[in-house]
């Protein structure tokens, strides 16, 4: 039975046939692929990243580390829910493992955690304020609607289109404030 080759293997073979990639470039690309796979496995909770890095030959260590960091950094984003998810936390821990400068990475890790916390506090506080503001307006609207219909009416603030529109606008502004700060930390982390 024929062996199925990955797109990377096919591309590397093709490049090798045409003489466009040196043996060093091919080896470096293999190390990068190995690093990406280690990071993916780590994020899935499979394997021990630290042990896998220790097993590498010296010439492979730096390209593998860079590839691991690239994958993990893609998972460092602003929280989408009301808390930081486990994959984001795991990615941050993995960056500390993959760093050549552990002390510097440790400091940046703390900064990212603070950015996450500040973002969550700002977002949750603003959400509650907006909800309170709309609740006040909703009370008078509900009374008018009940008088018109002659029956009890129960409306949820979060379901109002106006509330959702205002919330999207605010959340976008908040993301635009925090995203560049997080991007700066990620850029600095990639260098460690």
C-alpha positions as a Python dict, from the first residue, in 0.01 Angstrom:
ca = {
    (1, 'X'): (0, 0, 0),
    (2, 'X'): (136, 341, -94),
    (3, 'X'): (238, 579, 182),
    (4, 'X'): (45, 904, 194),
    (5, 'X'): (276, 1205, 210),
    (6, 'X'): (200, 1536, 375),
    (7, 'X'): (179, 1854, 170),
    (8, 'X'): (502, 1967, 334),
    (9, 'X'): (685, 1650, 231),
    (10, 'X'): (561, 1684, -126),
    (11, 'X'): (661, 2050, -142),
    (12, 'X'): (1005, 1977, -1),
    (13, 'X'): (1060, 1693, -246),
    (14, 'X'): (957, 1915, -536),
    (15, 'X'): (1185, 2195, -420),
    (16, 'X'): (1470, 1948, -379),
    (17, 'X'): (1420, 1815, -734),
    (18, 'X'): (1441, 2163, -875),
    (19, 'X'): (1747, 2240, -664),
    (20, 'X'): (1586, 2543, -503),
    (21, 'X'): (1636, 2430, -146),
    (22, 'X'): (1968, 2336, 5),
    (23, 'X'): (2001, 2041, 237),
    (24, 'X'): (2031, 2285, 530),
    (25, 'X'): (1707, 2459, 429),
    (26, 'X'): (1531, 2126, 399),
    (27, 'X'): (1656, 2016, 740),
    (28, 'X'): (1551, 2348, 893),
    (29, 'X'): (1203, 2310, 745),
    (30, 'X'): (1180, 1958, 889),
    (31, 'X'): (1274, 2096, 1230),
    (32, 'X'): (1008, 2365, 1194),
    (33, 'X'): (748, 2102, 1110),
    (34, 'X'): (860, 1897, 1409),
    (35, 'X'): (826, 2204, 1633),
    (36, 'X'): (477, 2283, 1502),
    (37, 'X'): (371, 1926, 1571),
    (38, 'X'): (516, 1935, 1923),
    (39, 'X'): (320, 2256, 1995),
    (40, 'X'): (-6, 2113, 1858),
    (41, 'X'): (36, 1799, 2066),
    (42, 'X'): (117, 2008, 2373),
    (43, 'X'): (-196, 2219, 2327),
    (44, 'X'): (-401, 1900, 2302),
    (45, 'X'): (-251, 1784, 2631),
    (46, 'X'): (-49, 1511, 2462),
    (47, 'X'): (317, 1467, 2541),
    (48, 'X'): (560, 1655, 2759),
    (49, 'X'): (696, 1958, 2573),
    (50, 'X'): (990, 2007, 2805),
    (51, 'X'): (1102, 1645, 2772),
    (52, 'X'): (1061, 1651, 2394),
    (53, 'X'): (1277, 1963, 2369),
    (54, 'X'): (1547, 1798, 2582),
    (55, 'X'): (1563, 1505, 2339),
    (56, 'X'): (1649, 1725, 2041),
    (57, 'X'): (1998, 1744, 1893),
    (58, 'X'): (2164, 2085, 1948),
    (59, 'X'): (2126, 2195, 1583),
    (60, 'X'): (1749, 2130, 1598),
    (61, 'X'): (1677, 2310, 1922),
    (62, 'X'): (1650, 2668, 1796),
    (63, 'X'): (1437, 2604, 1483),
    (64, 'X'): (1207, 2372, 1682),
    (65, 'X'): (1172, 2630, 1961),
    (66, 'X'): (1087, 2904, 1711),
    (67, 'X'): (818, 2688, 1548),
    (68, 'X'): (674, 2592, 1888),
    (69, 'X'): (657, 2958, 1989),
    (70, 'X'): (490, 3055, 1659),
    (71, 'X'): (208, 2805, 1717),
    (72, 'X'): (167, 2890, 2084),
    (73, 'X'): (165, 3265, 2019),
    (74, 'X'): (-125, 3222, 1776),
    (75, 'X'): (-324, 3093, 2073),
    (76, 'X'): (-250, 3399, 2288),
    (77, 'X'): (-551, 3620, 2221),
    (78, 'X'): (-786, 3837, 2419),
    (79, 'X'): (-1047, 3625, 2601),
    (80, 'X'): (-1369, 3576, 2405),
    (81, 'X'): (-1573, 3458, 2700),
    (82, 'X'): (-1594, 3579, 3058),
    (83, 'X'): (-1261, 3418, 3147),
    (84, 'X'): (-936, 3302, 2989),
    (85, 'X'): (-982, 2956, 2846),
    (86, 'X'): (-760, 2660, 2926),
    (87, 'X'): (-598, 2650, 2580),
    (88, 'X'): (-481, 3010, 2620),
    (89, 'X'): (-337, 2936, 2963),
    (90, 'X'): (-167, 2625, 2832),
    (91, 'X'): (-17, 2818, 2541),
    (92, 'X'): (124, 3076, 2783),
    (93, 'X'): (278, 2802, 2999),
    (94, 'X'): (424, 2637, 2690),
    (95, 'X'): (594, 2961, 2588),
    (96, 'X'): (776, 2960, 2920),
    (97, 'X'): (890, 2602, 2854),
    (98, 'X'): (1006, 2681, 2499),
    (99, 'X'): (1185, 3006, 2584),
    (100, 'X'): (1562, 3025, 2579),
    (101, 'X'): (1538, 3323, 2819),
    (102, 'X'): (1310, 3186, 3092),
    (103, 'X'): (1340, 3491, 3318),
    (104, 'X'): (1242, 3734, 3042),
    (105, 'X'): (958, 3508, 2929),
    (106, 'X'): (837, 3478, 3288),
    (107, 'X'): (808, 3857, 3314),
    (108, 'X'): (623, 3881, 2981),
    (109, 'X'): (396, 3594, 3086),
    (110, 'X'): (294, 3795, 3395),
    (111, 'X'): (230, 4100, 3178),
    (112, 'X'): (6, 3900, 2944),
    (113, 'X'): (-187, 3763, 3241),
    (114, 'X'): (-234, 4122, 3366),
    (115, 'X'): (-352, 4234, 3021),
    (116, 'X'): (-606, 3951, 3021),
    (117, 'X'): (-730, 4045, 3368),
    (118, 'X'): (-753, 4415, 3288),
    (119, 'X'): (-938, 4339, 2966),
    (120, 'X'): (-1185, 4110, 3144),
    (121, 'X'): (-1245, 4362, 3422),
    (122, 'X'): (-1299, 4646, 3176),
    (123, 'X'): (-1527, 4436, 2957),
    (124, 'X'): (-1733, 4293, 3242),
    (125, 'X'): (-1764, 4631, 3414),
    (126, 'X'): (-1874, 4801, 3093),
    (127, 'X'): (-2121, 4522, 3021),
    (128, 'X'): (-2281, 4564, 3362),
    (129, 'X'): (-2298, 4943, 3322),
    (130, 'X'): (-2455, 4916, 2978),
    (131, 'X'): (-2700, 4657, 3107),
    (132, 'X'): (-2799, 4880, 3400),
    (133, 'X'): (-2845, 5176, 3168),
    (134, 'X'): (-3068, 4977, 2934),
    (135, 'X'): (-3256, 4818, 3225),
    (136, 'X'): (-3367, 5159, 3341),
    (137, 'X'): (-3492, 5242, 2991),
    (138, 'X'): (-3648, 4898, 2957),
    (139, 'X'): (-3857, 4940, 3273),
    (140, 'X'): (-4048, 5235, 3132),
    (141, 'X'): (-4076, 5066, 2790),
    (142, 'X'): (-4212, 4748, 2952),
    (143, 'X'): (-4475, 4944, 3147),
    (144, 'X'): (-4591, 5118, 2830),
    (145, 'X'): (-4605, 4787, 2642),
    (146, 'X'): (-4797, 4618, 2926),
    (147, 'X'): (-5049, 4904, 2929),
    (148, 'X'): (-5093, 4874, 2555),
    (149, 'X'): (-5129, 4494, 2555),
    (150, 'X'): (-5311, 4461, 2886),
    (151, 'X'): (-5086, 4171, 2992),
    (152, 'X'): (-4756, 4112, 3174),
    (153, 'X'): (-4453, 4137, 2950),
    (154, 'X'): (-4104, 4009, 3031),
    (155, 'X'): (-3819, 4149, 2824),
    (156, 'X'): (-3450, 4070, 2864),
    (157, 'X'): (-3209, 4359, 2819),
    (158, 'X'): (-2946, 4143, 2648),
    (159, 'X'): (-3193, 4046, 2374),
    (160, 'X'): (-3273, 4400, 2268),
    (161, 'X'): (-3118, 4483, 1929),
    (162, 'X'): (-3019, 4829, 2054),
    (163, 'X'): (-2835, 4677, 2349),
    (164, 'X'): (-2654, 4427, 2127),
    (165, 'X'): (-2555, 4699, 1882),
    (166, 'X'): (-2420, 4926, 2157),
    (167, 'X'): (-2237, 4635, 2316),
    (168, 'X'): (-2071, 4536, 1985),
    (169, 'X'): (-1953, 4894, 1934),
    (170, 'X'): (-1808, 4916, 2283),
    (171, 'X'): (-1648, 4574, 2271),
    (172, 'X'): (-1484, 4658, 1938),
    (173, 'X'): (-1340, 4978, 2088),
    (174, 'X'): (-1213, 4784, 2389),
    (175, 'X'): (-1050, 4520, 2171),
    (176, 'X'): (-888, 4794, 1962),
    (177, 'X'): (-738, 4937, 2281),
    (178, 'X'): (-602, 4609, 2419),
    (179, 'X'): (-502, 4426, 2101),
    (180, 'X'): (-194, 4642, 2020),
    (181, 'X'): (-65, 4603, 2377),
    (182, 'X'): (-104, 4226, 2358),
    (183, 'X'): (54, 4219, 2010),
    (184, 'X'): (357, 4404, 2148),
    (185, 'X'): (403, 4146, 2425),
    (186, 'X'): (364, 3861, 2177),
    (187, 'X'): (627, 4014, 1950),
    (188, 'X'): (866, 4042, 2242),
    (189, 'X'): (788, 3682, 2345),
    (190, 'X'): (872, 3554, 1998),
    (191, 'X'): (1223, 3691, 2039),
    (192, 'X'): (1293, 3509, 2367),
}
